[in-house]
Amino acid sequence: MTQAGQRQVPVPDGLDGERLDSALARMFGLSRARAAELIAAGAVLTGGSPAAKSDRVAAGDWLEVTLPAPVTAVPRAEPGLIVVHEDADILVVDKPPGVAAHPTPGWTGPTVLQGLLAAGHTLATSGAAERQGIVHRLDANTSGLMVLAKSEPAYSALKRAFREREVEKRYHALVQGHPDPFRGTVDAPIGRHPSGDGRFAVIAGGRPSVTHYDTLEAFRAASLVEVILETGRTHQIRVHMTAIRHPCAGDRLYGADPVLAARLGLTRQWLHAVRLGFAHPADGRQVEFTSAYSADLASALELLTAES
């Protein structure tokens, strides 16, 4: 396990010419994403100056790396976490709102990982320790389906499937107003918001992001849409819906109307992962799982229906 603190290490011959984020991940046993986070935070210096993740390293270069204390997943039972399916390779859960996928330095609430470990489930150990078995994530206040890997081969296969866009991720979202056109695609790059306040935004130079949506039902003040993701960026649906001026109802972080949220009894964004389909990593058979709306989302729809 990587220890916290400041480390000064030379780049080994076998990593000559590698991108810095890739080299750092291999040298310290980190995930590539975690290595990129450290670089972005200015925790990696080359020649005494902050480095960029796209920098190339040369054998014999000295890196100065400040490693934070690892976040330990302390097993703790989480109410409302439902195991939809489990076999020797995968575990599918129906995640309630208010539960993050895994521990992070900025999150002190419950997590899927803690809940599963507390219940005695075993998960793959590939990747960072605080992301044991995690192959994709849902926002803490987004409910619905997540799949986790139990075996190491399943972890590799599922990570590849998500990376190659072979997983069907279908969501339902209640958005403000009425999208025009009712069916469309948002193809716009996403990156961190310039404000640095934890939001993301459509920005030049962001990561390619593609969201398909289709209106299922139009109410007086909002629309229920089905969303299919080609990519899986942080806050992607929330950012893209906001970009076309139809934020998810209740999503205060992205400028949703607080009056509408209060009227519908929403304390979080109306967003639910309703269906998840993929090739089973053990034998390649197609599997599909579905999830019903949680109580708060169903109640909001009932109120809108009554008003129409």
N, C-alpha and C positions, 0 to 999 in steps of 0.2 A: 504494500500500500504506500502511495506517495505521502511523504511527511510534509507538514506545513513549515514555513520559514523561508528565508532567502537562500538560494542555492546558486553557485557559480560552477558551470559545467562546460567542458569542451564538446564541440560537435564531433561525433565519431566519423571515421572514414566512410562507413556504410551509408551515411546520410548526406554526403556531399552533393550539393545542388538541389536538395529538397526544399519545398516551400516551408517557411518557418512554422506555420500551424501544424503541418504534417510531421515535421521533425520533432517539434515539442511534444506532440501527442505520443510518439513512439518512444521518446527518451524518458518521459515521466509516467507512462501508463495512463494517459488521459484520453478522453474522447476528443475527436477533432473539434467538436463544437466548444467543449470546455477550454481547449487550448486557444481557440479564437477569442473566447471571452476574456481570458487572461491577457492576451495581446492587446485587445481593444481597451482594457482597463489600465494599460501602461505598466503592467507587471512584468514585462519582458524587455530587457535592455540588451542591445548589441553595441559595443563600443561606448557604453555609457549613455546611449540615447534610446528612447522608446522605439520599438520595432513595429513593423506592419506585417500582417499575417501573410501577405503575398511576397514578402522578402524571401530571397533564396539564401540558404546557409552554405558555408564552405567548411570542409573538414578542418578542424583545429580552431575554428571561431569559438570565442567564449561567450556564453549566454549567462546573463544575470536574471534569475527568475525568482519572483516572490510568490510563494504558494500559500494560499489561505488555508486555515484549518479545515479539514474535510467535514462535510455535513453528514452526520450519522443518522441513518434511518432507525429510530427507536420503535420497535413494534408496539402498536397501540390500536386497539379495535376501533373501527370507524362505523357508526350506525348508518344504515341506509345503503351501504355498499353491497350490491347484489352480484353474485357469481352466476352468470348466464350459462357458461359452458366451461368445462375443464377436462383435459385429457393429459397424456404424458408430455405433450409438446407445447400446448397453448392454454391460456386462461383468458376468457372474455368476461368483462365486468360491465355492469350498468352503473355508471358513476353518478352520484347525486351532486347537486350544486354545493359549493362551499368546500369542496375537496380538491386539492391539487393532485397532479399526477405523481410527483415525487418531491422530496425535500429540496428547498433552495435557501440560500442565505436570507432572502427577503420574505420568506413565508413561514409563519409560525403555526398555521392551522393544520388540520388533518390532511393526510395524503393517501392515495390509493396504495402505494407501496407499503406504508406503515400498516395499513389495515389488513392487507393480504399476509404480510409476515406475522402479524399478531394472531391471525386465524390459522397459522401453521402451514400456509402454502409455500412451496419452494419455487424459486424463479431462477432464470438463467443469470449467471454472474458476469457475462461479457459486458464490456463498457465500464463506465464510471460506477463506483460502489453505490452512490446515492441515486443511481438510475437503474438499479438492478431489474432486468427483465423488461424495461420500458423501451418500446420500439416506436411509439408516437404518443402525442399528448393531447389533452383537452384543456382549455382554460379552466381555472379553478371554479368559476361560476357558470361554466357550460356543462350541461348534464348529458348523459347518454353513454354510448358504447365505446369501450377501449379494449384492445387486445394486448396481452403481454406474453412474452416468451418464457416457457419453463425449461426448455432444453437449449443447449448451446447451438445445435444445428438450426433449431427454429428461430433463434435470435438472428442468426446470419441471414436466413431465408426471408424473414419478415422485414428486416431492415432493407434488404435489397428490393423487395416487392414495393415498399413505400417509396424508396428512392427512384425506382423505375416507373412509378405511377401505375402500378398494377393492382392497387387496392381500391375498391369502390367505397368512398366515404360520402355518405348522403346525410344531409342535415335539413331540419326545418327551422326557419327563423320567422319571427313576426317583426316586420319592418314598418317604420312609420310611412304613411302616405301610400301612394300607388306607383310602383315602378313603371316607367315608360321607356322602352316597350315592356310588356308584361313578362316576356321571356327574353333572356339575353346572356351575354358573356362579358365579364369584366376582366380584361387582360391588361394589368397595370402593375409595375414593379413596386415592391414593398420594402421599406427599410425603417430604421428607428426614426421617430419624429425628431426634428431638429431641437425641440424644446428640452429633450433629455428627461422628460417626466414619466417615462415608462410606456408611453404610447408608441404606436407604429403608424406609418402613413404611406400613401402613394408618393414616392419621390424618385427623381431621376437618379439612376445609378443603384436603385434598390434591386432586390432579388426578383427574378421573373415570377409572376404569380397569376394564376388563371382560375376564375370562379365562374361557374355556370349557374344561372338561377331561372326558376320558372314559377310564376304566380299560381298558387293553388286555390286561394280564396281571397276576395277583396271585401274588406269591411269599410265602415264609414271613415275611420281615421287611420287604418293600418291594413297591411296585406300579409297573408301567410304565404311564404315562398319556400320552395324546395331548392336546396343548394347542393351541387356536386362540385367537389374540389379536384382540380388536376394537380395542384401543388399543396403544400402543407405549411405555409408560413405562419408565424406567430400572429394571432388575432386576425387571420386573413379575411374571414367572412365579415367580421366587424369593421375592418378597415375598408374593404371594397364596398360594402353597403353604405358606409358613411361617404365614400368617395362619389357615389352616385346620388347622394343627398337623401338616402333612405336608411338611416341608422337602425340597428336593432332596437325595438322597444325596450325601455328600461336600461339601456347601455349609457349610463351617465359619463363614463370615461370618454366616450366618443360623441358626446353632445346630444344624446337623446332627450326628448322633452320630459322633464320631471313631472309635469302635470298629468300627462298620459300614463306614466309609470305608476303614479299614486292612484289614479282612477282604476287601473287594472290590478293593483295590489302587487306590483313587481318591485322586487328589491335587487334584481340582477337582470342581465340581458336575456331576452327571450330567444334562446338558441339551444337546440337539442340535436345530438347525434343519433338519428333514428335508425340508420342501417349501415352495416359494415360487412363487406364481402371480399373474400380473398381466396387464393389457392392454399389449401392446408399444407404447411411446410413438410409434413411427414410423407404424404402420398400424392399431393397435387390436386386432390378433389376440391371442387369449389364448395365453399361453405358460406353461409349468409346468416346474419343475426339482426334482429330488429328490437326496438325499444319503444315502449309507450311513453307519452309525455309525463313528466313529473306533475305533481298536484298543482303547483303554482302556475305552471304554463297552461294546463288544462283549464284552470279557473279563469285566467285572463281571456282565453278564447270564448268561454261561456259568457263572460260579461260583454265581449264585443258582439257576439251573436244576438244577445238580448237587446242590444242597442240598435241593431240593423233593422 
